[in-house]
Each structure stands twice: as structure tokens, then as C-alpha cells.
Amino acid sequence: MNTQFCKVGKIKFSLNEVLNLKDIENNYLKFTEEAYNMLQTDTSLSDFLYHEASKLRKIILNLKNAQSNDVDAAF
């Protein structure tokens, strides 16, 4: 079998190339604002939006930590 065209493990993407930090921050703010607005009318939708916002917040924190610690994961 010829491995000439095999690129497994050769290409590395940084999280900044895959995910745009500004877009994620805008979505986080939008979800938290919508969740706050829906708090009095539909609590289940508000809880769902807060949950999605918390997942986005984790992604934002991971991206910001990855920017400050450019450490290779192979170590």
C-alpha cells in the first residue's frame, strides 16, 4: 500500500482557524440576552438558552486559554 497521499497526523488546525472567537462571543451574548428575556414567559426555553450559553462560554474560555498557551498537544 502506497502512503504517498496519506496526511493523517500531518495537518494540524488551531482552534482559532476552525472557530471564530468573535462569532462565538456574539452568540454567547445573544443566548444570554434571549434567556433573560424569556425568563418570565417560558422558563424551560430560558433554561435551555442558559445551558447553550454556558457551553459557548466554555468554548470561549478554552479558545482564550489556547491563545495564551500555544503548547503542542503531542508532549
C-alpha positions as CSV (number, residue, x, y, z in Angstrom):
1,M,0.0,0.0,0.0
2,N,1.4,3.4,-1.0
3,T,1.3,6.0,1.7
4,Q,2.3,8.9,-0.6
5,F,-1.0,10.7,-0.2
6,C,-1.6,9.9,3.5
7,K,-1.9,13.1,5.5
8,V,-3.1,11.6,8.8
9,G,-1.4,13.5,11.6
10,K,0.4,15.8,9.2
11,I,-2.2,18.6,9.2
12,K,-2.9,20.5,12.4
13,F,-5.6,23.1,12.8
14,S,-5.6,25.6,15.6
15,L,-8.9,26.3,17.3
16,N,-8.7,29.8,16.0
17,E,-8.8,28.6,12.4
18,V,-11.8,26.4,13.0
19,L,-13.8,28.6,15.3
20,N,-14.1,32.3,15.1
21,L,-13.9,33.8,18.6
22,K,-15.9,37.0,17.8
23,D,-18.8,35.0,16.4
24,I,-18.9,32.7,19.4
25,E,-18.8,35.7,21.8
26,N,-21.7,37.3,19.8
27,N,-23.7,34.1,20.0
28,Y,-23.0,33.8,23.7
29,L,-24.3,37.3,24.3
30,K,-27.3,36.7,22.2
31,F,-28.2,33.5,24.0
32,T,-27.8,35.1,27.4
33,E,-30.0,38.1,26.4
34,E,-32.7,35.9,25.0
35,A,-32.6,33.6,28.0
36,Y,-33.0,36.6,30.3
37,N,-35.9,38.0,28.2
38,M,-37.7,34.6,28.2
39,L,-37.3,34.1,32.0
40,Q,-40.7,35.3,32.9
41,T,-42.7,33.8,30.0
42,D,-41.1,30.4,29.2
43,T,-38.8,29.1,31.9
44,S,-38.0,25.9,30.0
45,L,-36.8,27.8,26.9
46,S,-34.9,30.1,29.2
47,D,-33.1,27.2,30.9
48,F,-32.2,25.7,27.5
49,L,-30.8,29.0,26.3
50,Y,-28.8,29.4,29.5
51,H,-27.4,25.9,29.1
52,E,-26.4,26.6,25.5
53,A,-24.8,29.9,26.6
54,S,-22.8,28.1,29.3
55,K,-21.5,25.6,26.6
56,L,-20.4,28.6,24.5
57,R,-18.7,30.2,27.5
58,K,-16.6,27.0,28.0
59,I,-15.6,27.1,24.3
60,I,-14.7,30.8,24.6
61,L,-12.6,30.2,27.7
62,N,-10.8,27.2,26.0
63,L,-10.1,29.3,23.0
64,K,-8.7,32.2,25.1
65,N,-6.5,29.7,27.0
66,A,-5.3,28.1,23.8
67,Q,-4.3,31.6,22.5
68,S,-2.2,32.3,25.6
69,N,-0.6,28.8,25.9
70,D,0.5,27.8,22.5
71,V,1.6,24.4,23.7
72,D,1.7,21.4,21.4
73,A,-0.6,18.6,22.5
74,A,2.0,16.0,21.5
75,F,4.0,16.5,24.7
